[in-house]
Amino acid sequence: MNEVLKCLKERRSIRKYKKEQIKDSELDLILEAGTYAPTGMGMQSPIMVVVQDPEMIAKLSRMNAAVMGVNSDPFYGAPTVVIVLADRSKGTCVEDGSLVMGNLMNAAFSIGVDSCWINRAREVFDTEEGKELLKQWGIEGDYIGIGNCILGYRDCELPQAKPRKENYIKKV
């Protein structure tokens, strides 16, 4: 089977990570793949913010959990979080950022790094605290949070795929 199609079929969302940080060389490859995601009219509206500082990850985790009204870690102990944001003024910002997220996760799996899309980036970065973080990071403009791509090495078995639903495809 074609290697790309094999990765697309075998990649799974992982929700338990080792504390070990991913290699810089792996991170660079994953991020580069994100920059090659298709975007509406080639406008490249998304940006990626890489967070590997444990204290900042803990803060982001608390903010994300607060949106859900829980105290658990929505980042599942992953040592790297890539926040994907997109320029809200672009009509395809959500689609553009979603394609970046897909590229990140599929590229990660292809080189032995695990991932999961964690929602609530929109809610987190629409808060005053979230906007203040963006300012601290030197991000100017009106950005919408698309997703948090957590990265690391799984500390569990690779989950099996659920059977594909019937009628997933309609040919007309």
N, C-alpha and C positions, 0 to 999 in steps of 0.2 A: 504494500500500500504506500502511496505517496506520503512522505514524512510530514508535510504540513497537514494533510487530512487526518493522519494518525494522531497528531497532537491535538487537533480540534476535537476529535472524538474522545480522547483519553483524559484531557484536562478536567480537573475537578476543583471545586471550591474547598479549601482546607480551613478548618476551624480549630487547629491545635498546632502550635509552633514550638520549635526548639529555641532556646535563647540565643544561639549562635547567629551572628550577623552574616548576611550574605556578602559575597566578595564584591569589591568595587568593580571588577571587570564584568561580573554578571549584571550588576546594577546598570552599568553603562550600556550594555547591549540591550537590556530591557527598555531603558529610557529612550535609546535611539529608535527602537521599534515603535515606541509611542509617537515619536515625531513624524513617522511615516504613515500614520493613520490618515485615511481620506478625510477631507474637510470640505464643507460647502464652498464652492467656487475657489478652492485652494486658499481660503482666507487664513487658515491655521489659527482659529480663535482660541484653542485651548492653551493652557500652560500647566506644567507639572511642578509641584512643590514636593521635594524629597525631605522626609523627616526621619532621622535615625537616632536623634537624641532621646534617650529613655524618658527624661522628664517632660519633654514636649509631647512625646507620644502619650504619656500618662495624662497630660492636660487635655489633649485632643480626645482621648478615650473618655474622660469624664464629661466633656462637653457633648460628645456624641451620645453617651449613655443618658445624659440629662434629657435629651430630646425624646428618648424612648421612655423615660421615667423609671430607669433601672440603675443599679449600682454595679452591674457586671462589666467586664471588659469587652466591648464590641470589636476590638482589634485582636482578640484571641491570643495575646502575647506575641504577636508578630514583631520582629525587630526593625522593620522598615515599613513606613507608610508613604505612599505616593498620593498626594492630593491632586486630583484633576479638577481644574477650574476652567471656565470658558467665558469669553467676552459676551456679556449679556446683550450687547447691542447687535450681535450677529444673529440673524434669523435661524441659523442652524446650530446654535451654540450647544444645545443639549445633545443633538445627534453627533456633532463633532467630538465632544468630550466623551461620549459613550463609545465611539469608535476607538479613541485613544485608550480607554479602559480595556476594551477587548484586545487591542494589540499588546498592551502591557501584560495581561494575564496569559495570553497564548504564547508570547515570546518567553515569558518566565518559565512556563512549563517545558518549552522546547529545550531549555538549557538546565533543567533540573531544579528550578526554584518554584516553590508553590505560592499560591495567591488566593485571594478572595476579594470580591467587590463588596465593600461596606457602604451602605447607603447613609443618608442624613448629612452629607456634605453641604447640601443646599441649605438646610435648616441651620447648621452650625455656622456657616459663613454669612448668613443673613442676620445673625445676632450682632450686637454691638461688640461683644468680646471677639467674635470671629473677624469682624471688620478691623478691629484693632490689631489682631494677629497679622492680617494681610499687610497693614501699614508697617508693622514692625519688620516684616519680611521684605519690604520695599516694593510691594505689589500695588500699583496704582491703576485705577480704572474701575469699571463696574463689572465685577466677575461673579458668576454664579457657580456654586459648588456642584460638581457633577457626581463625583464619587471618590471614595478612598480605596486605593488598591493596596492591600496589605501584602507584603512579601516576606518570605522566609523559607525555612526547611521544615517540612511537616514532622510532627511528633506523633504520628498515627498512621494507620494503614491508608492507602489511597482508596477512597470510597468507590464503590461500583456505580456505574451509571444506572439511572432509573430507565426502565423500558420507555422507548419513545411512544408518545400517545398515538392512537389511531387518528386518521384524518388530519395529521399534521400538515400534509401537503395536499393542495387541491390544484389539479391541472384543468384549465378551462380553455 
